[in-house]
Amino acid sequence: MEDVLDVYERPYDSRRPVVCVDESNKTLHATPHGSLPVGPGQAQRQDYEYKRNGTLNLFMAVEPLVGKRSVSVTDRRTKQDFAEFLRYLSDEVYPQAETVVLVTDNLNTHSPACLYERFEPAEARRLAQRFEWHYTPEHGSWLNMAEIELSVLSRQCLSRRMPDKRTLATEVSAWEQDRNNVKVQIDWQFTTQDARIRLKRLYPVTVVKKSN
């Protein structure tokens, strides 16, 4: 926990951007009978009947100090899918960065090993060296600021039926562009000192016996 909190206290450095990564999913629902007739002053309404069209994964990366986020819609969330997302961050989103300081949770898919399952050894090694890895502790995923951004995405964009991958990707891309244009930052206030005060139960207390 303190490792992640210390990362969040670092001053902004464009050569070493701090990027939080997490993932979520969206179940696709089609509406076979479409929208219902709309009367004067009524909002658009959909027929209650729907058809499930499977579930897609969303990878979220957010740079809190800049207000920049990148979202990718994928069919799955395997190690190879995560490896592709890391390559996208490294080579397309942050090509000029010396190192991408990566904060993520400790799922078994979230490790440099995923790169070796997707790429040739030399390429996997190149990408692995592009990242500085920091993991949130078990039961501490709330420390990952990407969760905040996924919550906003869910409320602002995903809280309605979407029938297919193309629609989802288009809507998510529009949301990402709008939010990046405004450069919405995340003002993280919880520090290591706060943790030591508010989460005392997590810290073992050493009793030092006084010598006679």
N, C-alpha and C positions, 0 to 999 in steps of 0.2 A: 504493500500500500504506500509506504513512504517513498519508495523508488518512483512510483508513478506521480505522486504529489510533488516530488522534487523536480520532475521533468516539467510539470505544469508551471512551476515558478521560474523557469528559464526565460530570459529576455528573448524577444523575437530575433531570429537569425535566418535570413532568407537562404543561407547556405545549408542550414540544418533545420528545416521546417519540422515542427511537431505535428504529426498527423495521427488522428485516432481512427481506428477501423473496427467496424462491427457488421453484422449481417442480420437480416430479418427475412420474412417471406410474405407473399401475398397470394391468397386463394382467388382464382379467376372464376367469375360468375357471369354467365350470359343470361339475357332476359328474352326468352323465346317469343313472348308476345309484345315486346317493346314497351314504349311509354304509354301511359294512359292519357286520354283527352284532357286538356288543360282549360279550365274556365277562367274568366276574368279575375285577376288578382291572385291566382293560384300558382304555386311553384310547380316545377316539373315533377311528375309522379311516374313511378314504374310499377308494372304488374308485380304482384308478390311472388309469382312463380319464377324460379330461376334454375339454371343448369350449371353444375360444377364443371369447370374445364381444367382442373388440375391446379397445381401450386408452383409458383416461381420464386426464386431466391433474389434478394437484393443485397449487394455489397455496398456499404456506405463508408466513405472516407471523408473526414472533416478536419480542416486546419483551423482550430478555434481562434487563434490570434489574428487571422487574416479575414475570416468569414468566407472561406472557400470550401466547397464540398463537391465530391464526385461520387456518382451512384452508377452502378452497373447492374443490369437485370440479366440473370443467368437461369438456365434450366435447372441447375443443381448447385450444391455448395460443397463439392468434394475438395480434396487437397489440390487437385489439378485446376479446378476453377479458381481457388484462392490464389494459386501460383500465377495464373493469368492476370488476376486483378493486381497482384503485386507488380508484375511486369508493366502493366498499364500505368500504375502510379509512378514507377521508377522512370520509364522511358517517354511517357506522353504527358503526364501531369507535372512531374518535377524533374525534367531532364537536366536542368541547370544546377540542381542541388548537389552538394558534395555528399551528403548523407540524409536520408529520410529517417527522422526519429519516430519510430512506429510504436503506438500504444494499442494493444489489443488484449482480448481475454485469452486464457490458456486452453482453448479447445485443441484437440489433437490435430486438427487441420491447420492450426496457426503456428507454424514453425518453419525454419529454413529448410527442413527436410522436404516440405511440399514442393520446393523448387526442383529438387532432384528427381521427383516423380513425374515432373512435367517436361523438363528441359535437359539437354545434354549437359554433362558435368561442367564444362567450361562456362556455359551460359548460366547454369544454376549458381555457380560460384560467383560470377560477376554480379548477379542480382542479389545474392545473399550479402555481399559486401556493400551494397547500396543502402542497407537498412541497419538501424540501431534498434534492437528489439527490447521492448518493455511490456511486461505482462501484469494485468490486474490479478489480484489474489483470488483464490476460490471464494465464492459467494460475494465477491467484490466487483461484479461487473458494472455496478453503478458508478465506479470510478472512471469508466470509459465514456468520454464526452460524445462519442459517436452514438451512444444510446439516446442522448438528448436529441440529437438531430434526427434519428430514426423515429422518435416519438412525434416530432414536428411534422416529418414527412407523412406519418400515418394519419395525423389529424387533418392536415391541409390538403393532402393529395389522394391518399389511399382509402379514405372512408366512404367509398362508393363502389358499385359494381364495375368491374372491368372484364371484358369477355376474352381477351387474348393477349399474347405477349407483345404484339405490336402496339396495341393501345396502351398497355402498361408502360412500355419503354418510352413512348411518346409523351405521356403525361408526366412521368418522372423526370424526363429530360427538360420539359418546360418548367417544372417546379425548380429543378436544380439551377437552370439559367436565371430565372427570376430572383431566386434567393442569393445567388452569387452576384448578380448585378447590384443588389442592395448591400452586399457584403455584411450580412448578419453575422456578428461575432458571438462567441460564447464567453461570458464574463464569469470565469470559474473563481470562486472565493474560498473554497475549502482547502486549507493548507495542512502541512505536517503538524504544526503547532496546534491547530484546531483538532486534529485527529488525536493527539496525545491528551487533550483535555476532554473531548466529548466521547472518545472511544476507549476509556481507561480499561475496560474489561479485556481489551485485546493485548494489553501490555502486562507481562509478568512483573510482579513486584519482588525485588530482591531485598531481603531483610539483612542488613549488616549488623552483626552482633558487636556490641562494644567490648573492646578488650578490657580486662580488669587491670 
